[in-house]
Amino acid sequence: MLLLISILQQLNLIQDVETRWNSTLEMIRRLLKILPAVTSTLCEYTTHHYLIPTSHDIGHMQELQTLLLPFEIATKMVSSEASPTCSMIKPLLESILQRDLKECSADTPLLQKGKKAIREYLVKSYQKPQTVVLLNMASALDPRFKNLSWLQENKQQEIKENLVKEAVRRFPKSSQPTAAFKVKVEPPDTTQSTISSQSAQTLPAPLPTLPADYDDDENDQNDEEEKVSEPPEKKLCSESFFDVIFVKEEKPPMDLGLEEKARRELERYNEEDIAATTTNPLEWWKCRSGIYPMLSNLMQHYLCIPGTSVPSERVFSAAGNIVNKKRCSLHSTNVDMLVFLHANHVIDWVE
């Protein structure tokens, strides 16, 4: 027991910081972990016995730890820099509201009060229509959450229509297919064709050619009985001339409009299986950018949005570690370069 207490005494207590996420949970977790050491230390001072946690206090801390644990998991997921985070906010929010903050008859008054306060705060924070639409569209472009299962069917259809309109609006004009080159076909000159046909009718029929083994003595009697075969009809020179010189215009395949193309891409995209939660959406879209060019272009405008301000705050923290007392003479340009290298040296670039 004494060995355990000596080990626990090496762990320090964690203070709650109002501006830092999960600091309350970390404070409670650490206190529960080193509670024997804290209790034994407080027992040595008779003036501090009132600070010793009671069984009632320990029960409350355990309840709060259970309540706050899902938020720690959610905040770590949306604070990541290795994958898109904006598309995860709506699924995580709906999961927490419908599962973790759902009222239960077995909840203690403390849990009921805590769930109610957190639920009201989350609903208030995400009640703007523009924010809700943006988050839902980002989730629809994420292959892990594209089914939008937390929305009703009419809301899902509304998000799909918004995706089609945005895909058309944001598709670059230079990528649109250009019209095929067309050759103007002029009608042939009927005058020349008529003259040629008339002259062909007035010309006398050519004489038949004699075979090589022709014998005058044997075939004299049959000369009158043989019928001269008519020569094949001549093709009008004008017709073949125009066929060679002019290219006949063929009807090009029906060119679908951008809206119809975007709609078909969205249908094929929704028919694919939902990706696993461990899938990186950027890698998924990288392999299918040629299949869904319009949706892939739209995805770059939505999944690039960070879900939280944590990445930018990390940059300021890195700058504070770089510019210290011993390096206070660094030029601002060098500071910018060092901060950039610190923030990007571990990124796995996705083309």
VEXMAR-667296 format. One record per residue (C-alpha): x, y, z; residue number from 1; residue in one letter. Coordinates in steps of 0.2 Angstrom, whole numbers. Example, Ala and Ser with C-alpha at 12.3 -4.5 7.8 and 13.67 -1.06 7.14 Angstrom:
% VEXMAR-667296
c1 c2 c3 num residuo
62 -22 39 1 a;
68 -5 36 2 s;
***
This chain:
% VEXMAR-667296
c1 c2 c3 num residuo
0 0 0 1 m;
14 12 4 2 l;
23 8 -12 3 l;
7 12 -22 4 l;
5 28 -12 5 i;
23 33 -16 6 s;
20 30 -35 7 i;
4 40 -35 8 l;
12 54 -26 9 q;
23 56 -41 10 q;
8 61 -52 11 l;
3 79 -50 12 n;
-15 86 -49 13 l;
-22 94 -65 14 i;
-30 111 -64 15 q;
-46 115 -74 16 d;
-43 128 -88 17 v;
-59 137 -94 18 e;
-52 139 -112 19 t;
-45 122 -114 20 r;
-56 108 -119 21 w;
-57 92 -109 22 n;
-48 100 -94 23 s;
-62 97 -82 24 t;
-62 78 -87 25 l;
-43 77 -85 26 e;
-44 85 -68 27 m;
-58 73 -62 28 i;
-49 58 -70 29 r;
-32 62 -62 30 r;
-40 65 -45 31 l;
-49 49 -45 32 l;
-33 40 -50 33 k;
-23 47 -36 34 i;
-37 48 -23 35 l;
-28 36 -11 36 p;
-13 47 -11 37 a;
-23 63 -9 38 v;
-33 56 5 39 t;
-18 50 15 40 s;
-9 67 12 41 t;
-24 77 18 42 l;
-26 65 34 43 c;
-9 71 39 44 e;
-15 89 42 45 y;
-29 90 54 46 t;
-34 107 48 47 t;
-38 100 30 48 h;
-49 86 35 49 h;
-64 95 27 50 y;
-55 93 10 51 l;
-56 74 10 52 i;
-68 69 -3 53 p;
-83 60 4 54 t;
-91 45 -5 55 s;
-105 56 -11 56 h;
-92 68 -19 57 d;
-83 53 -27 58 i;
-100 47 -34 59 g;
-103 64 -42 60 h;
-85 64 -50 61 m;
-88 46 -57 62 q;
-105 52 -65 63 e;
-97 67 -72 64 l;
-82 57 -79 65 q;
-95 45 -88 66 t;
-105 60 -95 67 l;
-89 70 -102 68 l;
-80 55 -109 69 l;
-89 55 -126 70 p;
-85 73 -128 71 f;
-67 70 -126 72 e;
-67 57 -140 73 i;
-77 69 -151 74 a;
-66 84 -148 75 t;
-50 74 -152 76 k;
-58 68 -169 77 m;
-63 85 -174 78 v;
-46 93 -169 79 s;
-36 81 -181 80 s;
-26 89 -195 81 e;
-22 72 -204 82 a;
-40 71 -212 83 s;
-55 82 -215 84 p;
-65 87 -199 85 t;
-79 98 -205 86 c;
-89 83 -212 87 s;
-88 74 -195 88 m;
-96 88 -185 89 i;
-114 84 -189 90 k;
-113 65 -187 91 p;
-104 67 -170 92 l;
-117 80 -165 93 l;
-132 70 -169 94 e;
-124 54 -161 95 s;
-121 63 -145 96 i;
-138 72 -144 97 l;
-148 56 -148 98 q;
-137 43 -138 99 r;
-126 51 -125 100 d;
-138 65 -120 101 l;
-154 56 -121 102 k;
-164 56 -105 103 e;
-164 40 -95 104 c;
-175 36 -80 105 s;
-160 29 -71 106 a;
-151 46 -71 107 d;
-147 54 -55 108 t;
-152 73 -53 109 p;
-134 78 -57 110 l;
-134 69 -73 111 l;
-151 75 -78 112 q;
-145 93 -75 113 k;
-128 91 -84 114 g;
-136 83 -99 115 k;
-149 97 -100 116 k;
-136 110 -99 117 a;
-125 103 -112 118 i;
-140 99 -124 119 r;
-146 117 -124 120 e;
-129 124 -127 121 y;
-126 112 -142 122 l;
-143 116 -150 123 v;
-140 134 -148 124 k;
-123 134 -155 125 s;
-129 125 -171 126 y;
-146 133 -175 127 q;
-141 144 -189 128 k;
-148 138 -205 129 p;
-133 142 -216 130 q;
-121 133 -204 131 t;
-133 118 -203 132 v;
-133 117 -223 133 v;
-115 119 -224 134 l;
-111 105 -212 135 l;
-124 93 -220 136 n;
-116 96 -237 137 m;
-99 93 -231 138 a;
-105 77 -223 139 s;
-114 72 -239 140 a;
-97 74 -248 141 l;
-88 62 -236 142 d;
-90 44 -241 143 p;
-91 39 -223 144 r;
-106 49 -219 145 f;
-114 52 -236 146 k;
-131 43 -232 147 n;
-136 57 -220 148 l;
-145 45 -209 149 s;
-149 58 -196 150 w;
-160 68 -208 151 l;
-177 65 -214 152 q;
-179 60 -232 153 e;
-186 77 -238 154 n;
-171 85 -230 155 k;
-159 73 -238 156 q;
-166 77 -255 157 q;
-164 95 -252 158 e;
-146 93 -248 159 i;
-144 83 -264 160 k;
-152 97 -274 161 e;
-140 109 -266 162 n;
-125 98 -270 163 l;
-130 98 -289 164 v;
-132 117 -290 165 k;
-116 120 -281 166 e;
-107 107 -292 167 a;
-112 116 -307 168 v;
-108 134 -300 169 r;
-91 129 -294 170 r;
-86 118 -309 171 f;
-72 128 -319 172 p;
-78 135 -336 173 k;
-61 129 -344 174 s;
-66 111 -340 175 s;
-82 111 -349 176 q;
-83 102 -365 177 p;
-81 113 -381 178 t;
-93 111 -396 179 a;
-86 99 -410 180 a;
-79 107 -426 181 f;
-92 107 -439 182 k;
-90 108 -458 183 v;
-103 117 -468 184 k;
-109 106 -482 185 v;
-116 115 -497 186 e;
-128 107 -509 187 p;
-121 101 -525 188 p;
-123 112 -541 189 d;
-139 104 -549 190 t;
-135 113 -566 191 t;
-119 103 -569 192 q;
-128 87 -563 193 s;
-142 90 -576 194 t;
-130 93 -590 195 i;
-120 78 -586 196 s;
-135 67 -586 197 s;
-142 74 -602 198 q;
-125 71 -611 199 s;
-124 54 -605 200 a;
-141 50 -613 201 q;
-136 57 -630 202 t;
-120 47 -632 203 l;
-120 31 -643 204 p;
-118 15 -634 205 a;
-100 8 -636 206 p;
-96 -7 -647 207 l;
-94 -24 -639 208 p;
-76 -30 -638 209 t;
-72 -46 -647 210 l;
-65 -61 -637 211 p;
-47 -66 -640 212 a;
-52 -83 -647 213 d;
-65 -76 -659 214 y;
-67 -85 -676 215 d;
-75 -76 -690 216 d;
-80 -92 -699 217 d;
-88 -101 -685 218 e;
-97 -86 -677 219 n;
-104 -77 -693 220 d;
-121 -86 -691 221 q;
-122 -81 -673 222 n;
-118 -63 -675 223 d;
-136 -58 -679 224 e;
-143 -68 -664 225 e;
-131 -62 -651 226 e;
-137 -47 -641 227 k;
-126 -33 -636 228 v;
-125 -31 -617 229 s;
-128 -14 -611 230 e;
-114 -5 -603 231 p;
-115 -1 -584 232 p;
-122 15 -579 233 e;
-110 29 -577 234 k;
-109 38 -560 235 k;
-111 56 -561 236 l;
-94 64 -559 237 c;
-101 78 -549 238 s;
-108 66 -536 239 e;
-92 57 -532 240 s;
-83 74 -533 241 f;
-93 82 -519 242 f;
-92 66 -508 243 d;
-73 67 -508 244 v;
-71 85 -506 245 i;
-84 89 -493 246 f;
-86 80 -477 247 v;
-104 75 -473 248 k;
-109 82 -456 249 e;
-114 69 -444 250 e;
-125 72 -429 251 k;
-114 73 -413 252 p;
-120 63 -398 253 p;
-132 72 -387 254 m;
-122 83 -375 255 d;
-129 83 -358 256 l;
-130 99 -348 257 g;
-119 102 -333 258 l;
-133 100 -321 259 e;
-138 83 -328 260 e;
-120 77 -327 261 k;
-119 82 -309 262 a;
-135 74 -305 263 r;
-129 57 -313 264 r;
-112 59 -304 265 e;
-122 61 -288 266 l;
-133 46 -291 267 e;
-118 34 -295 268 r;
-109 41 -280 269 y;
-123 37 -268 270 n;
-124 20 -275 271 e;
-107 16 -269 272 e;
-104 7 -252 273 d;
-101 18 -237 274 i;
-83 19 -233 275 a;
-76 13 -216 276 a;
-74 26 -203 277 t;
-55 23 -203 278 t;
-55 29 -222 279 t;
-46 45 -226 280 n;
-59 54 -237 281 p;
-45 63 -247 282 l;
-37 46 -252 283 e;
-54 40 -257 284 w;
-58 55 -268 285 w;
-40 54 -275 286 k;
-44 37 -283 287 c;
-61 42 -290 288 r;
-57 60 -296 289 s;
-59 54 -314 290 g;
-75 45 -311 291 i;
-83 60 -302 292 y;
-75 76 -309 293 p;
-88 88 -304 294 m;
-91 81 -286 295 l;
-72 80 -284 296 s;
-70 98 -288 297 n;
-84 102 -276 298 l;
-77 92 -262 299 m;
-61 102 -262 300 q;
-71 118 -257 301 h;
-80 109 -243 302 y;
-68 96 -235 303 l;
-54 109 -234 304 c;
-64 118 -220 305 i;
-57 115 -203 306 p;
-70 109 -190 307 g;
-62 119 -176 308 t;
-49 132 -173 309 s;
-37 120 -164 310 v;
-25 119 -179 311 p;
-23 138 -180 312 s;
-21 138 -161 313 e;
-7 125 -163 314 r;
2 137 -175 315 v;
2 151 -162 316 f;
8 139 -149 317 s;
22 133 -160 318 a;
27 151 -164 319 a;
28 154 -145 320 g;
40 139 -143 321 n;
51 146 -157 322 i;
52 164 -152 323 v;
59 162 -134 324 n;
71 173 -124 325 k;
86 165 -132 326 k;
79 168 -149 327 r;
71 185 -148 328 c;
81 192 -162 329 s;
74 181 -175 330 l;
68 191 -191 331 h;
50 189 -194 332 s;
53 181 -211 333 t;
63 167 -203 334 n;
50 165 -189 335 v;
37 163 -203 336 d;
48 150 -212 337 m;
51 140 -196 338 l;
33 140 -191 339 v;
28 134 -208 340 f;
41 120 -208 341 l;
35 115 -191 342 h;
17 114 -196 343 a;
20 105 -212 344 n;
35 93 -210 345 h;
24 78 -205 346 v;
10 81 -218 347 i;
7 66 -230 348 d;
3 77 -246 349 w;
-12 71 -256 350 v;
-11 77 -274 351 e;
***
